[in-house]
Amino acid sequence: MNNFQERLGSAKTQKERWGLFHQAETDEQRELILRQILSKAKNIGEIGRVHLHAPAHSALEAEAMKQLGDEQGLIIPPV
């Protein structure tokens, strides 16, 4: 396991994960971090922040939009 994966695995808070996101060097690292943040999101603000940083028209953005809709009780049709 490389150093980046070890640091991501040891990040215990969303704040630590966002810090790693801003230090990430590749798009793959950023997407991995955003997916972990999204999976551990506890409120609509965290989900919205992932949506803001996700690449446009990506599966990650669609996943965040779906979770936002679920949190607000909205039904978002599949694309």
BELDAMO-V479337 format. One record per residue. N is the residue number from 0. RES is the residue in one small letter. OMEGA is omega in whole degrees, -180 to 180 (none if undefined). D_LAST is the distance of its C-alpha to the last C-alpha in whole Angstrom. Layout:
# BELDAMO-V479337
N:RES:OMEGA:D_LAST  N:RES:OMEGA:D_LAST
This chain:
# BELDAMO-V479337
0:m:-178:36  1:n:-175:36  2:n:-180:37  3:f:-180:33  4:q:177:32  5:e:180:35  6:r:179:35  7:l:179:31  8:g:-179:32  9:s:178:35  10:a:-175:33  11:k:-177:34  12:t:176:32  13:q:179:29  14:k:178:32  15:e:179:33  16:r:178:29  17:w:176:28  18:g:177:32  19:l:179:31  20:f:-178:27  21:h:178:30  22:q:-176:32  23:a:-177:29  24:e:-177:30  25:t:177:27  26:d:179:23  27:e:178:23  28:q:180:26  29:r:-180:24  30:e:178:20  31:l:180:23  32:i:180:24  33:l:178:21  34:r:179:20  35:q:178:23  36:i:-179:23  37:l:-179:20  38:s:-179:21  39:k:-178:24  40:a:-178:23  41:k:180:25  42:n:-175:24  43:i:179:22  44:g:179:23  45:e:179:23  46:i:179:19  47:g:180:19  48:r:176:21  49:v:179:19  50:h:-180:16  51:l:-175:19  52:h:-179:20  53:a:177:17  54:p:-179:16  55:a:176:14  56:h:179:10  57:s:176:11  58:a:179:10  59:l:178:13  60:e:179:12  61:a:179:9  62:e:178:11  63:a:179:13  64:m:179:11  65:k:179:11  66:q:176:15  67:l:179:15  68:g:178:14  69:d:-180:16  70:e:-178:19  71:q:-180:19  72:g:-180:18  73:l:175:15  74:i:179:12  75:i:-178:9  76:p:178:6  77:p:-178:4  78:v:none:0
